[in-house]
Amino acid sequence: MYFSRSEEPRRGPNWFRPEPMLAMDVENLPPGQSVELRAPESKDRPGDVQRPATLVFPKGLDARSLAGLKAQAVIRFNPLDREVGTGTGNGFSAAAVVPGGEGPMELVVDRTVGAAAIADTGWTKVFKVPSRLLTEFHGRPVELVAAVQLPPSYGTSPERRYPVIFEVPGFGGALRHGMKGTPYSPATGNGVEFIHVFLDPNCPLGHHVFADSENNGPVGRALVEEFLPALDLKFRTIASPAARFLTGHSSGGWSSLWLQVTYPDVFNGTWSTAPDPVDFRDFQRIDLSRVGENMYVDPAGARRPLARVGGKPILWYDDFARMEDVLGPGGQLHSFEAVFSPRGSDGRPRLIWERETGAVDAAVAETWKRYDIRLILEENWATLGPKLAGKLHVFMGDQDTFYLEGATKLLKGSLEKLGSDAVVEIHPGADHSTLMTEQLKARIPREMSERFLRMMPQDGAGNPIGAGR
């Protein structure tokens, strides 16, 4: 149950202004049966049957503070959509104001969330590729989905083929965000036009970051072995590694860097911005390699912040973790565990920290090293170094909202020691959102086009020389 001052509480929570929530895990609930969610200070009455505990956010919530807020009940019917209040097929009630007096408040879940209508435009196409690899892993039909944005000349130059930019959005980014009604035309300044493929990274457990994992399945392999060939058959791409480029922001920044490092012969460069932690010795200021580490407090006992604005902490790790536990699977922190952790005996990702105390499980942290990008580069540089020459570009603000700059600085230092030509820039004064200036937005496709021309020159008509399939 969501509480808010907004018209529809189910559309929350707002990360930076989270509001109260109550939840309960119930399976196989028959139609018409009620579930009672009790505020923290509510007492069991004589004769009450034992029921599952109500999950509460924030910790220590005073039920009296809910009076006057709007409440909305939600039931997660669709376990394949990571969203709760807005997930397709989930049930919800009308919103109602919480009364000030004592006594129960009844909300009837009598409507469901409809599927969003997403249709092709003249320049942007929904592209879905059934994945045999993921279907076999999950035991149900699974597709890889993207929005393919076409360049201005695509409709007038039927013989022309194009290089491709693959963009992975950050956490919460979805197919609908890639649908645009105008042709894709980045400012390259040299006549190069790109097909822009906006990949959808959503999965039931959050953002799969296109990394093969024990919980999300072989997503990276599916992209490279199934999606790319299908894309080359459907659209007039240049089916060459020299014509494939990666970019992405936040979780998408991590994804694009991961894909370039994992498949160095498949892509011709990544321009990754504000990536999630690329060195687990600084996982938002938490050193996962340190014995006795804690996600909630630092070695001095100070509470760990998760986000800041203007240099001032506004979110705390313990609060955010508790909010996600009330929401259930699919949150940002849960998403990390879904990718990096092994699958536990209960079929769920193993937890890297104990939820009540914040203590890090050193055994699980050890398994996360398989996804530590800095460590992978160091341990495999003899092989990876030559293949990644000129391909790594990472941009980060030194005031990142989510404290991500520390890991990028460690990566920068490591690459410099390895003798890499990687471009890793720390932009003074920039945070998670202000990093993406108009100048940087224009610079990225321009640098991609310049690298493309060096690798695959064009003729006078703008057709790449040697661009046959």
Wavefront OBJ file of the C-alpha trace (Angstrom):
o trace
v 0.000 0.000 0.000
v 1.350 3.387 -1.029
v 0.779 6.657 0.831
v 1.381 10.063 -0.698
v 0.141 13.608 -1.149
v -0.009 12.985 -4.903
v -3.166 12.032 -6.763
v -2.006 8.455 -7.426
v 0.376 7.147 -4.766
v 0.944 3.906 -6.731
v 3.125 5.829 -9.194
v 5.798 6.198 -6.508
v 8.131 6.037 -4.852
v 10.231 9.076 -5.607
v 13.817 8.077 -4.770
v 14.681 11.489 -3.381
v 11.391 12.037 -1.523
v 10.226 8.516 -0.568
v 6.864 8.383 1.201
v 5.391 5.726 3.525
v 4.575 2.203 2.339
v 3.154 -0.975 3.833
v 3.436 -4.411 2.239
v 2.833 -8.080 2.862
v 3.949 -11.190 0.965
v 0.874 -13.259 0.137
v 0.624 -16.047 -2.437
v -2.432 -17.533 -4.178
v -4.846 -14.936 -2.803
v -8.415 -15.928 -3.840
v -10.621 -13.225 -5.420
v -12.717 -11.433 -2.833
v -10.504 -12.295 0.126
v -9.195 -9.390 2.181
v -5.695 -8.796 3.465
v -5.127 -6.666 6.531
v -2.051 -4.449 6.602
v -1.466 -3.083 10.065
v 0.340 0.078 10.972
v 3.281 -0.451 13.373
v 1.555 0.312 16.642
v -1.592 -1.690 15.868
v -2.169 -4.528 18.329
v -3.518 -7.977 17.638
v -7.024 -8.425 18.951
v -8.163 -11.500 20.906
v -9.051 -14.288 18.524
v -6.977 -12.933 15.626
v -5.312 -15.640 13.564
v -1.577 -15.406 13.033
v -0.760 -13.652 9.758
v 2.387 -12.714 7.840
v 4.162 -9.653 9.161
v 3.484 -6.291 7.605
v 6.581 -4.772 6.018
v 6.921 -1.100 6.854
v 8.770 1.865 5.395
v 10.161 3.999 6.876
v 11.364 2.120 9.927
v 9.580 3.429 13.002
v 6.661 4.805 10.991
v 4.040 6.411 13.251
v 0.611 5.455 11.915
v -0.859 8.745 13.105
v 1.318 10.570 10.580
v -0.595 8.888 7.742
v -3.781 10.829 8.455
v -4.607 13.185 5.601
v -2.405 11.388 3.073
v -3.873 9.540 0.109
v -3.631 5.749 0.211
v -3.745 3.316 -2.698
v -3.619 -0.471 -2.560
v -1.713 -2.494 -5.156
v -1.382 -6.225 -5.810
v 1.501 -7.561 -7.876
v -0.189 -10.033 -10.216
v 2.576 -9.898 -12.818
v 5.934 -11.132 -11.473
v 7.635 -10.436 -14.821
v 7.345 -6.649 -14.552
v 9.760 -5.097 -12.075
v 7.390 -2.165 -11.494
v 4.766 -2.656 -8.797
v 2.252 0.177 -8.921
v 2.499 0.673 -12.688
v 3.470 -2.827 -13.843
v 1.339 -4.214 -16.658
v -1.369 -6.522 -15.298
v -0.977 -5.524 -11.661
v -4.096 -4.651 -9.699
v -4.802 -1.382 -7.895
v -7.529 0.439 -6.044
v -8.858 3.953 -6.223
v -6.937 6.419 -4.064
v -8.604 7.583 -0.854
v -7.692 9.964 1.948
v -6.605 8.320 5.198
v -9.031 9.324 7.979
v -7.752 10.822 11.180
v -9.647 8.546 13.547
v -8.998 4.940 14.593
v -10.416 1.957 12.809
v -9.762 0.103 9.556
v -9.703 1.729 6.129
v -10.975 -0.447 3.304
v -9.501 -0.242 -0.214
v -10.834 -2.482 -2.980
v -8.428 -3.590 -5.714
v -10.839 -3.579 -8.656
v -8.799 -2.415 -11.652
v -5.646 -3.446 -13.465
v -2.802 -1.652 -15.218
v -3.159 -1.891 -18.981
v -0.279 -2.513 -21.351
v 1.311 0.670 -22.653
v 0.529 1.317 -26.313
v 3.839 1.641 -28.135
v 3.670 1.925 -31.903
v 6.143 2.493 -34.694
v 6.601 5.978 -36.071
v 7.955 6.911 -39.481
v 11.466 6.970 -38.087
v 11.451 4.726 -35.035
v 10.641 1.040 -35.077
v 9.947 -1.371 -32.231
v 12.253 -4.315 -32.787
v 11.766 -7.586 -30.901
v 13.977 -10.640 -31.220
v 12.913 -13.942 -29.619
v 15.826 -15.372 -27.657
v 16.338 -19.119 -27.629
v 19.102 -18.759 -25.042
v 16.963 -16.806 -22.562
v 13.832 -18.830 -23.270
v 15.660 -22.044 -22.404
v 17.161 -20.479 -19.276
v 13.881 -19.129 -17.875
v 11.523 -21.795 -19.203
v 9.214 -19.193 -20.753
v 9.282 -17.102 -23.949
v 11.748 -14.204 -23.647
v 12.505 -11.475 -26.188
v 15.179 -8.824 -26.490
v 13.502 -5.517 -27.261
v 14.778 -2.227 -28.669
v 13.691 0.998 -30.315
v 15.504 1.420 -33.637
v 15.772 5.068 -34.648
v 16.563 5.641 -38.319
v 18.670 8.506 -39.773
v 17.296 11.189 -42.135
v 18.577 9.623 -45.359
v 17.362 6.099 -44.588
v 14.178 6.488 -46.618
v 15.766 8.286 -49.570
v 18.997 6.311 -50.018
v 17.905 2.678 -50.308
v 21.401 1.410 -51.145
v 23.129 3.098 -48.254
v 24.221 1.210 -45.142
v 24.853 2.731 -41.742
v 27.007 2.338 -38.644
v 25.097 1.719 -35.418
v 25.125 3.311 -31.977
v 23.807 0.985 -29.266
v 22.574 2.905 -26.229
v 21.781 1.278 -22.898
v 19.628 3.486 -20.640
v 20.074 3.733 -16.891
v 17.914 2.115 -14.245
v 14.238 2.758 -15.075
v 14.926 3.416 -18.756
v 12.578 1.431 -20.983
v 11.458 0.968 -24.565
v 9.017 3.872 -24.396
v 11.884 6.273 -23.696
v 13.549 5.328 -26.970
v 10.526 5.969 -29.166
v 10.969 9.262 -30.978
v 8.955 10.779 -33.771
v 11.898 12.330 -35.594
v 14.831 10.763 -37.440
v 17.974 10.187 -35.421
v 20.560 12.742 -36.443
v 23.452 13.343 -34.011
v 25.717 16.278 -34.752
v 28.790 14.584 -36.243
v 29.902 17.435 -38.508
v 31.379 15.048 -41.086
v 28.376 13.579 -42.871
v 28.277 10.271 -40.975
v 24.774 9.163 -40.071
v 23.987 6.423 -37.571
v 21.195 4.013 -36.891
v 20.524 4.412 -33.176
v 19.438 1.309 -31.251
v 17.948 2.076 -27.844
v 18.146 -1.206 -25.931
v 15.621 -2.074 -23.209
v 17.507 -3.552 -20.203
v 14.496 -4.259 -17.983
v 13.901 -7.697 -16.524
v 11.861 -9.017 -13.573
v 14.804 -8.547 -11.198
v 15.615 -4.995 -12.303
v 18.260 -3.892 -14.842
v 20.203 -6.864 -16.235
v 23.048 -4.646 -17.590
v 23.551 -7.145 -20.471
v 25.802 -9.273 -18.297
v 25.392 -13.039 -18.225
v 24.406 -14.039 -14.702
v 23.099 -16.966 -12.681
v 19.828 -15.159 -11.992
v 19.046 -13.218 -15.187
v 20.528 -15.696 -17.635
v 22.874 -15.292 -20.636
v 21.718 -11.786 -21.574
v 25.056 -10.663 -23.031
v 25.346 -13.767 -25.201
v 21.765 -13.318 -26.366
v 22.521 -9.749 -27.430
v 25.652 -10.679 -29.371
v 24.648 -14.075 -30.762
v 20.935 -13.500 -31.442
v 20.036 -9.814 -31.444
v 22.919 -8.456 -33.546
v 22.486 -10.916 -36.441
v 18.728 -10.297 -36.474
v 19.284 -6.519 -36.502
v 21.696 -6.802 -39.433
v 19.137 -8.818 -41.396
v 16.227 -6.465 -40.707
v 17.890 -3.073 -41.171
v 20.561 -1.672 -43.489
v 23.348 -1.771 -40.942
v 27.007 -2.237 -41.708
v 27.498 -5.736 -40.347
v 31.026 -5.109 -39.153
v 32.557 -4.615 -35.690
v 34.130 -1.411 -37.044
v 30.624 0.046 -37.365
v 29.245 -0.808 -33.900
v 29.515 1.677 -31.043
v 28.271 1.647 -27.454
v 27.106 4.297 -25.033
v 24.972 4.557 -21.920
v 24.504 6.476 -18.692
v 24.528 5.271 -15.064
v 23.595 1.549 -15.108
v 23.715 1.942 -18.879
v 27.207 3.386 -18.532
v 28.278 0.246 -16.682
v 26.494 -1.933 -19.259
v 28.183 -0.317 -22.247
v 31.622 -0.591 -20.637
v 30.964 -4.196 -19.658
v 29.902 -5.136 -23.203
v 33.003 -3.533 -24.713
v 35.348 -5.275 -22.273
v 33.532 -8.624 -22.506
v 33.182 -8.564 -26.307
v 36.209 -6.532 -27.430
v 36.111 -7.929 -30.981
v 32.390 -7.217 -31.500
v 32.263 -3.461 -30.811
v 34.475 -0.577 -31.938
v 34.317 1.568 -28.828
v 32.294 2.646 -25.837
v 31.537 6.144 -24.561
v 30.249 5.383 -21.065
v 28.943 8.157 -18.828
v 28.553 8.136 -15.020
v 28.780 4.324 -14.824
v 27.748 2.337 -11.777
v 30.727 1.111 -9.723
v 33.514 -0.114 -12.039
v 35.802 -1.024 -9.124
v 34.267 -2.837 -6.164
v 36.864 -1.428 -3.796
v 34.705 1.706 -3.981
v 31.116 0.559 -4.317
v 29.570 3.940 -3.577
v 32.351 4.417 -1.003
v 32.030 0.848 0.304
v 35.093 -1.412 -0.022
v 33.672 -4.860 -0.703
v 37.145 -6.391 -0.455
v 37.622 -5.264 3.160
v 36.958 -7.786 5.916
v 34.196 -6.668 8.279
v 32.763 -4.089 5.852
v 29.238 -2.800 6.429
v 26.804 -1.304 3.934
v 25.068 0.920 6.490
v 27.936 2.420 8.496
v 31.580 3.185 7.695
v 34.565 1.922 9.770
v 34.220 4.959 12.041
v 30.570 4.120 12.738
v 29.127 6.986 10.673
v 25.938 6.344 8.717
v 26.594 5.825 4.994
v 24.896 8.191 2.530
v 23.630 6.870 -0.804
v 22.921 10.129 -2.619
v 23.655 13.832 -2.274
v 22.527 17.092 -3.813
v 24.713 20.171 -3.649
v 27.195 18.240 -1.534
v 24.581 17.484 1.135
v 23.465 13.856 1.752
v 19.764 13.363 1.073
v 19.482 9.536 1.009
v 20.997 6.925 3.300
v 21.926 3.349 2.436
v 19.951 1.759 5.283
v 16.759 3.692 4.469
v 16.980 2.985 0.752
v 17.595 -0.725 1.349
v 14.538 -0.941 3.620
v 12.395 0.854 1.043
v 13.405 -1.678 -1.600
v 12.694 -4.599 0.713
v 9.130 -3.327 1.143
v 8.749 -2.900 -2.633
v 10.062 -6.396 -3.359
v 12.235 -7.619 -6.275
v 13.299 -5.293 -9.072
v 14.816 -2.328 -7.231
v 18.225 -0.805 -7.937
v 20.088 -2.444 -5.043
v 18.286 -5.747 -5.603
v 19.264 -5.409 -9.261
v 22.967 -5.399 -8.340
v 22.544 -8.629 -6.395
v 20.570 -10.215 -9.223
v 23.482 -9.651 -11.621
v 26.540 -10.075 -9.409
v 25.445 -12.720 -6.853
v 25.138 -16.479 -7.328
v 21.713 -18.035 -7.093
v 20.907 -19.272 -3.597
v 19.336 -22.567 -2.577
v 15.954 -20.791 -2.435
v 16.234 -19.837 -6.117
v 16.863 -16.176 -5.340
v 20.034 -14.090 -5.630
v 22.248 -14.467 -2.565
v 22.256 -11.331 -0.435
v 25.583 -9.549 -0.199
v 24.619 -7.852 3.053
v 22.527 -8.802 6.072
v 19.455 -6.620 5.834
v 19.008 -5.771 9.489
v 22.620 -4.987 10.414
v 24.190 -4.125 7.043
v 27.073 -6.581 7.528
v 28.668 -7.644 4.229
v 28.842 -11.376 3.495
v 32.499 -11.833 2.558
v 31.812 -15.107 0.715
v 29.247 -13.469 -1.556
v 31.487 -10.426 -2.036
v 34.216 -12.768 -3.293
v 31.896 -14.041 -6.041
v 31.205 -10.455 -7.158
v 34.812 -10.184 -8.379
v 33.682 -11.867 -11.613
v 32.011 -8.555 -12.476
v 34.650 -6.118 -11.203
v 35.585 -4.337 -14.455
v 38.844 -2.869 -13.120
v 39.937 -6.259 -11.827
v 39.021 -8.019 -15.076
v 41.076 -5.515 -17.075
v 44.103 -5.874 -14.795
v 44.031 -9.669 -14.766
v 43.507 -10.002 -18.531
v 45.367 -6.981 -19.876
v 47.867 -8.991 -21.914
v 44.953 -10.239 -24.030
v 42.495 -7.370 -23.709
v 44.907 -4.448 -24.009
v 45.591 -4.724 -27.750
v 41.925 -5.423 -28.533
v 40.722 -2.371 -26.569
v 43.160 0.156 -28.012
v 41.261 3.364 -28.744
v 37.954 1.878 -27.592
v 37.523 2.951 -23.957
v 36.010 6.350 -23.086
v 34.542 7.001 -19.632
v 33.155 10.278 -18.294
v 32.268 11.025 -14.669
v 31.450 14.090 -12.578
v 33.553 14.583 -9.455
v 30.366 15.403 -7.511
v 28.347 12.422 -8.700
v 24.945 12.300 -7.031
v 25.355 8.615 -6.110
v 29.032 8.728 -5.082
v 30.181 6.872 -8.205
v 33.262 8.993 -8.920
v 35.548 7.103 -6.518
v 35.381 3.844 -8.490
v 35.964 5.647 -11.786
v 39.033 7.373 -10.349
v 40.409 3.980 -9.308
v 39.756 2.664 -12.826
v 41.524 5.675 -14.317
v 44.592 5.082 -12.157
v 44.651 1.387 -12.990
v 44.420 1.980 -16.745
v 47.194 4.548 -16.599
v 49.474 2.029 -14.848
v 48.631 -0.546 -17.505
v 49.704 1.895 -20.209
v 46.230 2.060 -21.751
v 45.218 4.841 -24.133
v 41.759 4.860 -22.542
v 40.110 8.240 -22.080
v 38.793 8.509 -18.517
v 37.690 12.035 -17.655
v 36.584 13.349 -14.256
v 34.589 16.544 -14.836
v 34.917 19.093 -11.996
v 31.661 20.207 -10.398
v 29.452 17.841 -12.412
v 26.956 15.481 -10.793
v 24.999 12.524 -12.163
v 22.719 14.664 -14.314
v 24.726 17.813 -15.045
v 27.588 15.738 -16.487
v 25.637 15.391 -19.723
v 26.123 18.887 -21.120
v 25.148 19.777 -24.684
v 28.858 19.812 -25.499
v 29.371 16.245 -24.283
v 26.202 15.066 -26.018
v 27.550 16.424 -29.306
v 31.108 15.272 -28.695
v 30.273 11.588 -28.240
v 28.712 10.895 -31.675
v 31.344 13.112 -33.315
v 34.154 11.041 -31.827
v 32.342 7.842 -32.822
v 32.048 9.058 -36.396
v 35.718 10.044 -36.494
v 36.756 6.599 -35.317
v 34.395 4.990 -37.802
v 35.931 6.944 -40.697
v 39.418 5.952 -39.632
v 38.425 2.301 -39.557
v 36.075 2.311 -42.557
v 36.450 5.242 -45.005
v 33.480 6.380 -47.101
v 33.156 7.111 -50.815
v 31.827 10.364 -52.230
v 28.204 9.265 -51.843
v 28.574 8.597 -48.136
v 28.770 4.812 -48.566
v 31.449 3.055 -46.507
v 34.090 1.381 -48.619
v 34.045 -2.340 -48.031
v 30.696 -2.264 -46.185
v 29.247 -5.402 -47.693
v 27.578 -7.918 -45.436
l 1 2 3 4 5 6 7 8 9 10 11 12 13 14 15 16 17 18 19 20 21 22 23 24 25 26 27 28 29 30 31 32 33 34 35 36 37 38 39 40 41 42 43 44 45 46 47 48 49 50 51 52 53 54 55 56 57 58 59 60 61 62 63 64 65 66 67 68 69 70 71 72 73 74 75 76 77 78 79 80 81 82 83 84 85 86 87 88 89 90 91 92 93 94 95 96 97 98 99 100 101 102 103 104 105 106 107 108 109 110 111 112 113 114 115 116 117 118 119 120 121 122 123 124 125 126 127 128 129 130 131 132 133 134 135 136 137 138 139 140 141 142 143 144 145 146 147 148 149 150 151 152 153 154 155 156 157 158 159 160 161 162 163 164 165 166 167 168 169 170 171 172 173 174 175 176 177 178 179 180 181 182 183 184 185 186 187 188 189 190 191 192 193 194 195 196 197 198 199 200 201 202 203 204 205 206 207 208 209 210 211 212 213 214 215 216 217 218 219 220 221 222 223 224 225 226 227 228 229 230 231 232 233 234 235 236 237 238 239 240 241 242 243 244 245 246 247 248 249 250 251 252 253 254 255 256 257 258 259 260 261 262 263 264 265 266 267 268 269 270 271 272 273 274 275 276 277 278 279 280 281 282 283 284 285 286 287 288 289 290 291 292 293 294 295 296 297 298 299 300 301 302 303 304 305 306 307 308 309 310 311 312 313 314 315 316 317 318 319 320 321 322 323 324 325 326 327 328 329 330 331 332 333 334 335 336 337 338 339 340 341 342 343 344 345 346 347 348 349 350 351 352 353 354 355 356 357 358 359 360 361 362 363 364 365 366 367 368 369 370 371 372 373 374 375 376 377 378 379 380 381 382 383 384 385 386 387 388 389 390 391 392 393 394 395 396 397 398 399 400 401 402 403 404 405 406 407 408 409 410 411 412 413 414 415 416 417 418 419 420 421 422 423 424 425 426 427 428 429 430 431 432 433 434 435 436 437 438 439 440 441 442 443 444 445 446 447 448 449 450 451 452 453 454 455 456 457 458 459 460 461 462 463 464 465 466 467 468 469
